[in-house]
């Protein structure tokens, strides 16, 4: 660890640095992992357009296909699916026969909007622990999808507009993929327009959407589903839907108090991170000699791993993960950007 983040001296690169560096290797395009200002970026091919959208079209970025390896210094480096969002990657680093895996953010649940997590073996595993507490155990995603659709249908019967808040990159596309557009029209907040387009350009099939601003002035939204970013809640943009029901989709909805604090009518548990059982399962599958734990509940999860017999330690980090999804959306959600 260095002041700019996790550093590989044999390859002279940083992984997801939180300060500008010469060479940044990026696990995925969320802003707590991909930050502006580095001279060179290396990422998985599907992350290139997302990085340019987030950091600027003029950044120097190179994409590498999953499983393809290159030599960086004395390090053999390759990207492998993490299952978190489109383009999300585990980074495999091999040097003199020693293999390290940096997972970035990952999940183990099925998701047709991105390649699934690829189990690897390594001597050293760097794992996230955003939801590294036993309370976080995700329900079946099929049941969650059914709950969201049932809520939408119930609102239609009452003549109420359905407004569903979710993370702009990854979560909203996953939710959109779950919805059946024959239930009713689907409209989106402007901050979701570019990320959804990026998924479509990558070949992900999603239902048709329209910007709210494209609807006629007197349009009746009572049969519609409105997907929006969390930071739009309570703004003048949302107040145009006078008779509405609001819901949040997030792993944090596992804790009931989070829904109350956000003043939501409903909360649906759906996360793009590994839950408690999946974190432990992943460590067992990788079977490393040592585990470095970052994000979220690193102290608690690393202590539990030590109790299970693993050589585990927490890493100090500036990463904040999904807990900060409101702030993640804020730069593009101050108004409905077209």
Secondary structure, DSSP 4 states (H G I P E B T S, - for coil): -BTTBEEETTTTEEES-SS--SEEE-S-SSTTTS-TT-SEEEEEGGGHHHHHHHH-TTS-EEEE-TT-EEEETTEEEEEEE-SSSTT-EEEEEEETTEEEEE--S---S--TTSPPP-----SEEEEE-TT-STT--PPPHHHHHHHHHHHHHHHHHHT-EEEEE--TTTHHHHHHHHS-TTSS-EEE-GGGHHHHHHHHHTT------EEGGGS-TT---TT-EEEE-GGGTTSTTGGG--SEEEEEESGGGGSHHHHHHTT-SEEE---SS--HHHHHHHHHHHT-SEEEEESSSHHHHHHHHHHTT--EEE------GGGGHHHHHHHHHTTT--
